[in-house]
């Protein structure tokens, strides 16, 4: 059976104090991140850094850096869509472990 042209995915991850990759565009696929939501699940302020990593140039670019989210609150970390080319990824790091939970809505589209 052939792979579908477009696939919607929901990606969830818990941010830690060590930068971690939460999504990488698979081989032969260009992805569009439709939404990147960060929820602070603690009662304290927590900071989050959300970045794009270009594997071809080894360049990491912060989309938000040390963004403070009040306790028991949430934030959208991108205001539009974000294109992730094959092999490239997004990473997240938080100011405290077990404080930030991420949810991404992703559209994966096969490259022509």
Backbone as CSV, one residue per row, in Angstrom:
resi,resn,N_x,N_y,N_z,CA_x,CA_y,CA_z,C_x,C_y,C_z
1,UNK,0.841,-1.179,0.000,0.000,0.000,0.000,0.888,1.245,0.000
2,UNK,0.536,2.226,-0.784,1.295,3.470,-0.886,1.102,4.318,0.369
3,UNK,2.119,5.109,0.665,2.026,6.031,1.800,1.072,7.166,1.453
4,UNK,0.315,7.670,2.430,-0.579,8.794,2.156,0.221,10.052,1.834
5,UNK,-0.341,10.892,0.984,0.316,12.135,0.593,0.487,13.072,1.790
6,UNK,-0.550,13.181,2.616,-0.535,14.047,3.799,-0.954,13.257,5.023
7,UNK,-0.255,13.493,6.138,-0.579,12.841,7.402,-0.560,13.880,8.512
8,UNK,-1.629,13.932,9.289,-1.673,14.806,10.461,-1.188,14.026,11.670
9,UNK,-0.361,14.676,12.507,0.142,14.021,13.708,0.069,14.978,14.892
10,UNK,-0.114,14.410,16.062,-0.008,15.146,17.314,1.212,14.608,18.043
11,UNK,2.107,15.504,18.412,3.331,15.139,19.106,3.262,15.746,20.507
12,UNK,3.517,14.940,21.534,3.570,15.465,22.897,4.925,15.137,23.506
13,UNK,5.380,16.023,24.374,6.669,15.820,25.034,6.710,16.659,26.306
14,UNK,7.507,16.185,27.243,7.751,16.955,28.458,9.139,17.566,28.354
15,UNK,9.218,18.881,28.514,10.504,19.575,28.438,11.295,19.350,29.715
16,UNK,12.611,19.258,29.578,13.505,19.137,30.726,14.512,20.283,30.694
17,UNK,15.425,20.292,31.644,16.441,21.334,31.700,17.586,21.084,30.724
18,UNK,17.506,19.976,29.991,18.476,19.661,28.936,17.740,19.742,27.608
19,UNK,18.272,20.512,26.678,17.623,20.665,25.381,17.421,19.312,24.722
20,UNK,16.196,19.062,24.265,15.883,17.789,23.641,15.071,17.967,22.375
21,UNK,15.317,17.110,21.412,14.563,17.130,20.163,13.183,16.530,20.413
22,UNK,12.148,17.246,20.025,10.800,16.709,20.210,10.161,16.282,18.888
23,UNK,10.721,16.758,17.761,10.203,16.321,16.464,11.271,16.520,15.397
24,UNK,11.412,15.517,14.521,12.290,15.595,13.356,11.479,15.183,12.131
25,UNK,11.571,15.974,11.063,10.859,15.634,9.832,11.487,14.376,9.238
26,UNK,10.674,13.351,8.980,11.194,12.094,8.445,11.766,12.250,7.031
27,UNK,12.523,11.258,6.614,13.088,11.230,5.272,11.983,11.274,4.221
28,UNK,12.156,12.133,3.212,11.184,12.233,2.135,9.939,13.018,2.483
29,UNK,9.965,13.710,3.609,8.779,14.432,4.094,9.159,15.869,4.446
30,UNK,8.296,16.800,4.077,8.373,18.160,4.577,7.198,18.327,5.530
31,UNK,7.478,18.857,6.716,6.436,18.981,7.736,6.097,20.442,7.971
32,UNK,4.859,20.666,8.336,4.409,21.997,8.727,3.886,21.892,10.155
33,UNK,4.515,22.634,11.051,4.009,22.689,12.427,2.903,23.738,12.434
34,UNK,1.702,23.274,12.690,0.529,24.142,12.671,0.334,24.852,14.006
35,UNK,0.767,24.178,15.093,0.604,24.722,16.426,1.687,24.165,17.327
36,UNK,2.248,25.004,18.175,3.205,24.571,19.195,2.733,25.173,20.518
37,UNK,2.207,24.321,21.387,1.569,24.755,22.628,2.419,24.292,23.814
38,UNK,2.719,25.211,24.718,3.474,24.886,25.928,2.602,25.161,27.146
39,UNK,2.409,24.151,27.989,1.600,24.293,29.203,2.510,24.187,30.422
40,UNK,2.420,25.174,31.298,3.132,25.121,32.572,2.215,24.392,33.559
41,UNK,2.617,23.198,33.954,1.769,22.362,34.812,2.114,22.507,36.293
42,UNK,2.897,23.536,36.619,3.239,23.802,38.019,2.564,25.099,38.469
43,UNK,2.737,25.446,39.733,2.188,26.700,40.250,3.210,27.832,40.187
44,UNK,4.436,27.521,39.778,5.506,28.517,39.691,5.724,28.953,38.246
45,UNK,6.299,30.132,38.060,6.681,30.587,36.721,7.751,29.641,36.188
46,UNK,7.632,29.278,34.912,8.641,28.443,34.253,8.992,29.077,32.913
47,UNK,10.252,28.998,32.545,10.725,29.533,31.269,10.904,28.395,30.272
48,UNK,10.662,28.701,29.004,10.815,27.702,27.942,11.546,28.340,26.759
49,UNK,12.400,27.544,26.130,13.063,27.940,24.890,12.704,26.897,23.839
50,UNK,12.183,27.367,22.706,11.737,26.509,21.612,12.529,26.910,20.375
51,UNK,13.218,25.946,19.756,14.146,26.268,18.673,13.965,25.370,17.466
52,UNK,14.395,25.882,16.314,14.467,25.119,15.065,15.928,24.727,14.865
53,UNK,16.171,23.461,14.485,17.524,22.987,14.208,17.621,22.570,12.751
54,UNK,18.527,23.222,12.011,18.781,22.892,10.615,19.935,21.898,10.570
55,UNK,19.639,20.655,10.212,20.656,19.598,10.200,21.696,19.800,9.112
56,UNK,21.330,20.489,8.020,22.278,20.705,6.924,23.388,21.668,7.300
57,UNK,23.064,22.670,8.114,24.045,23.690,8.495,24.437,23.615,9.969
58,UNK,23.830,22.685,10.699,24.038,22.563,12.156,23.744,23.877,12.875
59,UNK,22.731,24.586,12.393,22.351,25.872,12.971,21.086,25.722,13.802
60,UNK,21.154,26.171,15.049,19.980,26.184,15.916,19.508,27.626,16.038
61,UNK,18.227,27.862,15.765,17.652,29.197,15.816,16.501,29.203,16.807
62,UNK,16.614,30.044,17.827,15.565,30.144,18.831,14.349,30.844,18.239
63,UNK,13.185,30.246,18.421,11.931,30.883,18.026,11.376,31.685,19.196
64,UNK,11.507,31.149,20.398,11.294,31.878,21.649,12.417,31.467,22.590
65,UNK,12.949,32.413,23.341,14.069,32.122,24.242,13.719,32.601,25.640
66,UNK,13.813,31.681,26.604,13.533,31.996,28.006,12.185,32.706,28.169
67,UNK,11.180,32.191,27.482,9.838,32.761,27.535,9.166,32.309,28.833
68,UNK,8.771,33.261,29.653,8.158,32.955,30.953,6.672,32.664,30.816
69,UNK,6.274,31.534,31.376,4.862,31.153,31.403,4.444,31.058,32.866
70,UNK,3.440,31.830,33.278,2.987,31.773,34.675,2.503,30.366,35.038
71,UNK,2.494,30.078,36.331,2.011,28.787,36.805,0.583,28.527,36.364
72,UNK,0.299,27.261,36.028,-1.044,26.845,35.602,-1.563,27.658,34.421
73,UNK,-0.652,27.999,33.509,-1.026,28.765,32.322,-0.369,28.113,31.110
74,UNK,-0.627,28.655,29.949,-0.088,28.080,28.720,0.220,29.184,27.728
75,UNK,0.989,28.824,26.686,1.334,29.791,25.648,1.492,29.085,24.310
76,UNK,1.160,29.816,23.255,1.429,29.348,21.902,2.814,29.879,21.527
77,UNK,3.713,28.993,21.123,5.101,29.393,20.896,5.391,29.831,19.472
78,UNK,4.453,29.626,18.554,4.588,30.161,17.201,3.289,30.873,16.846
79,UNK,3.403,31.938,16.066,2.205,32.707,15.712,1.677,32.364,14.329
80,UNK,2.456,31.602,13.566,2.027,31.165,12.241,2.427,29.713,12.067
81,UNK,2.598,29.314,10.825,3.041,27.952,10.548,4.561,27.927,10.447
82,UNK,5.160,26.773,10.759,6.604,26.610,10.696,6.911,25.403,9.833
83,UNK,7.665,25.609,8.737,8.035,24.526,7.834,9.312,23.869,8.344
84,UNK,9.274,22.537,8.428,10.435,21.750,8.854,10.797,20.825,7.694
85,UNK,11.942,21.054,7.082,12.374,20.242,5.952,12.927,18.905,6.433
86,UNK,12.986,17.936,5.524,13.496,16.598,5.832,14.776,16.673,6.662
87,UNK,14.801,15.947,7.776,15.984,15.869,8.632,16.133,16.991,9.632
88,UNK,15.409,18.084,9.450,15.467,19.183,10.403,14.510,18.914,11.558
89,UNK,14.685,19.638,12.664,13.910,19.315,13.861,13.601,20.555,14.684
90,UNK,12.800,20.349,15.718,12.556,21.379,16.724,12.951,20.813,18.085
91,UNK,13.465,21.700,18.915,13.927,21.305,20.244,13.273,22.187,21.289
92,UNK,13.285,21.699,22.532,12.719,22.467,23.633,13.568,22.244,24.880
93,UNK,13.640,23.278,25.704,14.297,23.191,27.001,13.515,24.073,27.975
94,UNK,13.408,23.632,29.219,12.655,24.371,30.239,13.582,24.756,31.392
95,UNK,13.146,25.710,32.192,13.950,26.153,33.328,13.891,25.183,34.500
96,UNK,12.892,24.297,34.492,12.758,23.298,35.564,12.160,22.025,34.984
97,UNK,12.643,20.889,35.455,12.081,19.609,35.028,10.629,19.497,35.488
98,UNK,9.843,18.746,34.745,8.430,18.468,35.070,7.580,19.723,35.177
99,UNK,7.962,20.781,34.452,7.184,22.017,34.511,6.440,22.314,33.206
100,UNK,7.049,22.011,32.070,6.479,22.366,30.766,6.133,21.102,29.981
101,UNK,4.885,21.031,29.530,4.463,19.954,28.633,4.120,20.577,27.279
102,UNK,4.674,19.973,26.221,4.516,20.483,24.859,3.517,19.648,24.077
103,UNK,2.772,20.312,23.207,1.906,19.643,22.241,2.117,20.326,20.897
104,UNK,2.454,19.518,19.880,2.620,20.030,18.514,1.544,19.408,17.633
105,UNK,0.983,20.218,16.744,0.128,19.706,15.676,0.941,19.818,14.393
106,UNK,1.131,18.674,13.716,2.038,18.623,12.577,1.327,18.035,11.369
107,UNK,1.576,18.638,10.218,1.116,18.095,8.940,2.366,17.635,8.195
108,UNK,2.461,16.317,7.940,3.569,15.757,7.183,3.121,15.559,5.746
109,UNK,3.915,16.055,4.795,3.571,15.942,3.384,4.737,15.324,2.634
110,UNK,4.438,14.289,1.828,5.489,13.632,1.052,6.098,14.598,0.062
111,UNK,7.432,14.555,-0.073,8.111,15.373,-1.068,7.846,14.798,-2.449
112,UNK,7.701,15.667,-3.426,7.422,15.198,-4.808,8.671,14.667,-5.460
